Amino acid sequence: MILLITPSARGQQCVDALKAATGRETHWAQNLPEAATRLRQQIYSAAVIDQFLVETEPEESDQTLEHLGTAFPVYINFGVTGMDRLVREVRSALHRRKREEASARQAVEEQMRSEMGETLTAMLLSCELAMAIPEVPAPAAEKIRAIDNLAGTATAAGRRTESYGLVKLTRFGSDAAHRFC
């Protein structure tokens, strides 16, 4: 969803143009308090903010910006900006947001894989060391072997997933690999 924040009389026209161009539901807040309320109630992909409001109501503007959350802010001077430029700016912001989300997702995935690999390696090593202790009771040895097998299976599955992701990356380009991940 997109939130349009402007007192402009062309607000409904802008809403219609943005919805037609992006295919996303678009809401219109005619003032900053209304915008803050909407931002608290909904999650928006982008917030198109009239620069006039930012300049004439700086305190309310700051309060509203605190509620943006993950909405990508797009500042527009509605006094001089036409519909085509408005649509271009919003599309550009949505693309930037999409790229940033993909990059953040990839970083989190890599971090999780790294941490999981370290944990599994520690488990495998601990099992190996536990099995090296003389006279380990048979039921305990059985449990240790089961943990060792599970950790080994999880490690192998992680490697297969990584390899598959790399194959997708090289065969279909990075966009396909990001969709896979």
N, C-alpha and C positions, 0 to 999 in steps of 0.2 A: 504494500500500500504506500501511497504517496500522500503527504500532507502539504497543502498549499496554504501559506500564511500571508495574507495580504488584505488590506481594506479596499483594494482596487475594485471598481465597478466591473472590471473585466474578469473578475474572479471565476465566475461560472464558465465563461468562455475558456479560461485557462484550464480549469478542471476537465472540461470536455476534450480539449486538445491533448492534454497529458494522458487521459484515459485511452483515447483513440490511438495515440502514438506508442504508448508503452504496454497497453493491455492490462494495466494495473488499476485497481480501485483507487480513486483519488478523493480525498476529503478536503474541504475548504474551511479554514478558520479565519474569520475576518479581523481578529485581534489577538494579541499575545496571551491574555488570560484564557481565551477559548482554546488556543493552540496548546497551552500547557495542560489543560484538562484533557484534551484529545491525546496528547503524548503520554499522559499517565494511564489512559484507558486502553490504548492500542500500541502495537509495535509497527513502526513504519520503516520502509526501506530508505526513503529520502524525505527530507523536509525542505520545501522551497520557501525561502524566507525573503520577504520584501525588505530591501535595504532601508527603505524609508522608515519602517518600524524600528529597525536596529538603531538608526541614528536619532530618531525623535523620542524613543522610549528605552534608553540604555539599561535601566535597572530591570524593568519588566522583561526586556530582551535577554538579559543574563539569566534571569530566573527561568525563562522558557527554555533556554539552551541547556540548562541543567537537566531537563527532562528528555532531551533528545534520545538518550539511550544509544542504540545502534543505528539510528537514522542518519544518513549521510546528509549534511547540510549543504544547500545550494542557495547562494545569495544572489538575488536578482533585483535590478533596478527596474521596476515595472513601468516607470515613467518613460523610459527610452528603449525598453526591450520588446521586440516583437514576438509573436507566437513561435515562429520558426526557431529563433534563438533560444527561447524558453525550452522548447522541446529538445533541442540539441544539448543544452546544458544539463538537463535532467537525465537524458539518455547517457551522457558521458559520466555523470555521477553514479548512475546505476551500474555501469560497466566497471568503474573504479571500485565500487563497493564489492562487486562480484569477484574481481581479481584479488582484492584484499582479503576477502573471506576465504578464497581458495588457498591463498598463501598462508593464512593463519591456520587453516585446517591441516595443511601439509606439515607445517611446523609442529603442530600438536601430535599428529600421527607419528612423525619421526621421533619426537620426544618419548612418546608412549612405547614405540618399538624398542628404543634404546633402553628405557627403564625396564621393560619386560625382559629383554635379553639379559640384562645384568642380573635380574632377580632369578631367572631360570638358570643362568650359569652358576650363581651362588647355591641354588638348590641342588644342582647336579654335583657340584664339588662337595657340598655337605653330605649328600648321600654316599658319595665315594669314600669320604673320610669316615663316616659312621660304619660303613661296611668293612673298613680296614681294622676296626677295633676287634680284638680277639674275643671270642666267646659271646658274640651278640646272640641273644635268645632268638630262636627260630621265628616266633610270631613278629618280633620287632624287625628282624631281617626281611621278612616278607613284606611288611609295611614300607620299609625303606626302599626295597626293590620296586614296589608299586609307585611310590613317589618319584623315584628315579625314572621309571618308564613314562609316567605322565609328563614330567618335565622335559624328557627327551622328545616325546611326541609333540609337545607344545613348541619346542625349539625348532623342530623340523617343519612344523606347519607354518611358523613365522618365516622361515627361510623360503618355503615354497611361495608364500604370499608375496614376499619381497621380490622374488625372481619373476613371478607372474606380472607384478606391477611394472618391473623393468622391461619385460618383453612387450607389454602393452605400450609403454612409453616409446620404445624404439620402433615398433611396428605401426602404431596409429597416431603418433604425435602426443605431445604433452596434454592436450585437452582430453583425449581419451583416457589417459592415465589418471588424470584428476577425477574424471567421472567414475573410474574404477575404484579409486580410494575412497 
